[in-house]
């Protein structure tokens, strides 16, 4: 039997934080189904590691992907909710440090 991929429900990452979330802490899930998922997670890793050159290159790759057409229209409810979650995260972090 093949082992489930790391970061899946069946094979959680050692850094999986879902069970550690505060009840009121906003979170955002990027699924592999999302066209940009791997590139966004890689960009996050580069930024977190302070690798600005690699982050810049990855962002350029992402921008090239979306220049051909946005993965979802800007008026979609999912798009608008993403910004609402981002704002909620910022407010939560300011309040909870």
RORO-846984 format. One record per residue: y, z, x of N, C-alpha, C in turn; residue in one letter. Coordinates in steps of 0.001 Angstrom, whole numbers, padded with zeros to 6 digits, always signed. Example, Ala and Ser with C-alpha at 12.3 -4.5 7.8 and 13.67 -1.06 7.14 Angstrom:
2
-005690+007800+013190-004500+007800+012300-003300+007800+013200A/-002250+007080+012850-001060+007140+013670+000030+007870+012900S/
This chain:
97
-001180+000000+000839+000000+000000+000000+001244+000000+000885X/+002235-000789+000525+003473-000885+001281+004388+000276+000928X/+004972+000870+001950+005907+001972+001734+007193+001431+001115X/+007754+002194+000196+009016+001800-000443+010126+001761+000601X/+011092+000876+000431+012171+000775+001418+013024+002039+001459X/+013521+002356+002639+014371+003529+002804+015617+003386+001931X/+016020+004482+001346+017183+004480+000478+016855+004168-000973X/+015566+004016-001280+015160+003755-002659+014815+005071-003352X/+014629+005020-004661+014253+006232-005391+012934+006786-004870X/+012030+005905-004472+010711+006328-004010+010692+006772-002547X/+011728+006439-001796+011805+006796-000373+013262+007107-000032X/+013736+008243-000525+015135+008622-000330+015484+008723+001150X/+016715+008369+001448+017255+008561+002791+017345+010055+003067X/+017209+010440+004323+017376+011861+004664+018798+012330+004389X/+019717+011391+004208+021110+011719+003924+021464+011516+002449X/+020464+011298+001614+020705+011119+000181+021433+012354-000344X/+022502+012121-001063+023343+013247-001492+023314+013491-002991X/+022555+012702-003724+022600+012807-005180+022350+014233-005664X/+021331+014898-005139+021002+016255-005580+022048+017280-005144X/+022882+016927-004155+023909+017847-003652+025269+017682-004328X/+025409+016677-005194+026695+016434-005843+027087+017614-006723X/+028358+017978-006651+028884+018963-007598+028866+018316-008984X/+028757+019125-010020+028683+018600-011387+029867+017708-011732X/+031032+017999-011175+032233+017222-011506+032622+016236-010401X/+031747+016045-009412+032079+015161-008291+031761+013706-008637X/+032783+012844-008635+032538+011429-008915+031717+010796-007786X/+030905+009834-008145+030130+009088-007146+030022+007638-007587X/+029635+006788-006659+029536+005355-006912+028269+004856-006251X/+027477+004118-006967+026217+003589-006451+026358+002086-006219X/+025972+001649-005043+025911+000220-004752+024430-000140-004681X/+024002-000962-005617+022596-001366-005679+022354-002641-004876X/+021142-002806-004407+020779-004014-003668+020976-005266-004513X/+020923-005117-005813+021124-006248-006726+022527-006844-006584X/+023501-006040-006175+024875-006510-006003+024929-007466-004814X/+025516-008617-005020+025596-009654-003984+026204-009159-002673X/+027156-008259-002770+027864-007782-001582+027308-006471-001033X/+026244-005949-001618+025772-004594-001294+025526-004364+000191X/+024736-005207+000809+024398-004977+002220+025632-005066+003106X/+026504-006027+002825+027711-006186+003642+028654-004996+003466X/+028780-004481+002244+029666-003339+002001+029137-002071+002673X/+027839-001870+002621+027254-000693+003264+027390-000802+004784X/+027193-001995+005308+027365-002206+006750+028818-001973+007157X/+029758-002464+006365+031179-002234+006634+031479-000738+006649X/+030966-000016+005675+031159+001437+005608+030627+002117+006878X/+029459+001681+007341+028871+002263+008550+029741+001987+009779X/+030213+000759+009913+031075+000424+011053+032363+001247+011038X/+032989+001360+009868+034229+002127+009770+033967+003588+010105X/+032896+004142+009553+032557+005543+009810+032257+005825+011264X/+031738+004832+011966+031415+005001+013385+032589+004662+014292X/+033715+004263+013689+034891+003929+014490+034776+002612+015222X/+033921+001736+014761+033732+000430+015397+034627-000593+014703X/+035910-000543+015059+036890-001348+014341+036672-002853+014506X/+036242-003285+015660+036000-004720+015867+034877-005229+014977X/+033774-004482+014947+032639-004869+014102+033027-004790+012630X/+033816-003768+012261+034271-003626+010876+035150-004812+010491X/+036043-005197+011377+036921-006339+011118+036095-007603+010896X/+035092-007819+011745+034238-009000+011619+033455-008986+010308X/+032941-007823+009928+032175-007718+008690+033078-007947+007489X/+034300-007408+007531+035241-007643+006440+035565-009131+006331X/+035708-009800+007456+035948-011252+007446+034768-011974+006792X/+033548-011531+007084+032358-012118+006449+032406-011930+004935X/+032781-010723+004503+032863-010421+003074+033915-011303+002412X/+035076-011420+003047+036150-012232+002480+035734-013700+002386X/+034977-014176+003354+034482-015559+003299+033524-015727+002121X/+032692-014725+001879+031760-014795+000744+032501-014863-000584X/+033531-014057-000733+034223-013994-002021+035284-015081-002173X/+035631-015771-001094+036633-016834-001202+036114-017994-002044X/+034803-018132-002100+034195-019202-002895+034167-018856-004376X/+034402-017608-004689+034400-017156-006077+034065-015688-006141X/+034839-014962-006907+034604-013524-007026+033259-013262-007696X/+032537-012234-007242+031247-011907-007853+031363-011537-009326X/+032510-011013-009734+032736-010703-011154+034208-010904-011453X/+034514-011275-012673+035929-011499-013017+036739-010211-012969X/+038016-010324-012592+038857-009130-012449+039102-008421-013774X/+038870-009074-014878+039058-008438-016175+037815-007757-016713X/+036738-007773-015949+035490-007203-016463+035579-005680-016533X/+034921-005077-017513+034921-003609-017615+034363-002936-016363X/+033375-003545-015736+032779-002965-014530+033810-002916-013402X/+034595-003958-013274+035640-004032-012251+036676-002937-012477X/+037151-002815-013720+038161-001805-014034+037606-000392-013830X/+036353-000167-014205+035766+001163-014039+035633+001527-012564X/+035378+000557-011712+035280+000816-010274+036579+001415-009747X/+037707+000878-010176+038992+001438-009759+039202+002834-010333X/+038752+003069-011557+038872+004398-012159+038048+005413-011369X/+036862+005028-010924+036023+005920-010120+036699+006208-008786X/+037276+005189-008168+037976+005368-006902+039105+006377-007048X/+039879+006238-008096+040989+007168-008334+040467+008576-008595X/+039375+008694-009345+038778+010005-009620+038268+010649-008340X/+037713+009843-007435+037240+010361-006153+038395+010940-005343X/+039499+010198-005307+040663+010670-004551+041192+011980-005136X/+041322+012047-006450+041799+013283-007094+040845+014445-006821X/+039536+014198-006911+038545+015254-006692+038634+015783-005273X/+038735+014863-004309+038797+015243-002889+040054+016049-002598X/+041200+015656-003198+042446+016402-003002+042316+017816-003577X/+041665+017945-004690+041495+019236-005348+040458+020119-004648X/+039396+019508-004135+038264+020265-003606+038156+020243-002091X/+039024+019458-001457+039031+019409+000008+037802+018916+000560X/
